[in-house]
Amino acid sequence: MQALVNAFHKTLKWLEKATPEQIAATVPEEYFLGDKALYVAAVKANKPVYSLTGVIPAAGMKSAADMLLAFDDELKERQHRPRKDLRRPLREKGRGGQ
């Protein structure tokens, strides 16, 4: 599990410095759906929304949950209870305590 967390951390550090063009160069051509310029523009427009620490704030989790609940009837039927974050120690270790 720690190796996976470390890999994600390394990826997030790379994404922090990578340009949209560099990011686009790493994905399969099928991701472009025939329009690489649009894909690069979408990466550029959305890059600020990605968490560079891998930690999603509680407000972000609530926003994502609200969006899912608005569109997924099966989820609406379940009682949603956010669980205690047990992964924080792994993330902290992956970031070298940062």
N, C-alpha and C positions, 0 to 999 in steps of 0.2 A: 504494500500500500504506500509506503513512504517513497519508493522509487517512482510511482505514478505521480504523487504530489510534487516531487522534485522535477519531474519532466514537465508538468504543467507550469511550475514556477519558471523554469528555463524558457518555456514557450512565451509566457507572459512578458518576460524581460525582453525577449526578441521582438515581440509585437510592439512593445513600448517605443522601440527605436526604428522599426521598419517603416518604410514608406508604403503607401497603398500599392504602388507598382511592385515593390518587393514582395508584398503579401500575395498579390495576384500571380506572381511568377512561381509561387510554391503550390498552387492548387491545380487540379486537373482542368483541362480546357473546357470540359463539359459544364463546369460551374459558371462559365461566362454566358451560357445560353445564346451563343452567337454574337454577343456584344461585350467585348472585353472592356471597352471604354466605360460602358455603363457599370460594369462590375467594379472597376477601379473607383469610379465616382461614388458608388454605394459604400465601398470600404472606407473611403475618405470621409463620407458623411456620417458613418456609424462608428468609426474608430473611437470617438470620445465616450461612447456608452459602455465600452468594455472595462471591466474592473482590472486594473493593473496589479492588484494584490491577490486576486482570486476570491476576495471576500465581498459578498454582496450585502449591502446594508439592509436592515430590517424593512425600511420603506421600499426598497427595490424588490425585496421578496414579496411584500404585500401587493405591490403593483403587478408583479408577474402573476401572482395567485389570483388577483381580481380579474385580470385579463383572461386567464384560463377558465375561471369559473363562469365568465360571461359567455363563453363560446362552447363549453363542453358540458352537456347535460349530465353525463355520467359523474363528472366531478361534483356538480351541484348537489347530487343526491348523497354524496359522502360527506361526513362531518370532517372538515379540514382542521387539523390541530398541528400547528408548527411544532416540530420536535426540537428538543434541546440540541444545540450545536456541539456534536462530539468530535468534529473534525478540526477544530481550531488548533489543537496541539500539533497536528500533522502539518498544517499550513505554516504555522510559526516555525517549525523545524525546517521545512522546505525553503523558507525565506531566510534561513540562517538567523532566526530571532528578530528579523526586521519588522 
